[in-house]
Amino acid sequence: MLTELLKLRGRSIYHVLGTAPAVYYLADQDLKGVLVNAPPFSAELLEALNAIAPLRFVYLPSRRGARDLEAWRQSGAEVLAYEVEAPAIDGTVDTAFNHKTRFSRTIDFLTMGGVTEGTCALRLRNNPGVVFFGPALEPGEDGWPTLVFHDDDFSRESRLFGALGIQDVKFAYAFTDVFDPETTRFGPDADQHVNAGIARVLEL
């Protein structure tokens, strides 16, 4: 049901198997449990999450990751999303944050609109850095997250600006809405691979 992908000092990251968009569970010593994207609700999954860390938050990088929000809220979780994206989300958003908001002392947000109007990444700032990009990036042919354009993107120009905006961001690990245990690569040294991949896209 869940598999551990990464164990860092004070926090661990898990993948909820069989989810699309991919759902991750951040177990943080301060924040407790944070779902990144909301999977279909089940009591069995909730029990498994709480066994790792008490579920406290559901973070939605975009509207695409919203499933059964009312059920997750009834379990005691608070739903968060970027204020630009919140009106388009199917369900209640408890906290609609802006670009200046920090989730905690070491966790903040990177606005990367373009796939949807308000797509927004979640960044764990302290070393080694981690970014949950949601749909803003997805694995390329080499398995590393990169910029992949789609016909239904809200704004290609915004996607370009968002990708260029992470060039100076340091992070060792990167996760997206697409995760294949066999082919997806997420770190370490993710920032180098991600920026190299984006540079190749921009050269085309």
Secondary structure, DSSP 8 states (H G I E B T S, - for coil): -EEEEEEETTEEEEEETT-SS-EEEEEETTTEEEEES-----HHHHHHHHHHS-EEEEEESSGGG--SHHHHHHTT-EEEEETTTGGGSSS--SEEE-TT-BSSSSEEEEE-TTSSTT-EEEEE-SSS-EEE-TTS-EE-TTSSEE----TT-S-HHHHHHHHHTTTT---SEEE-S---TTT----SSHHHHHHHHHHHHHH-
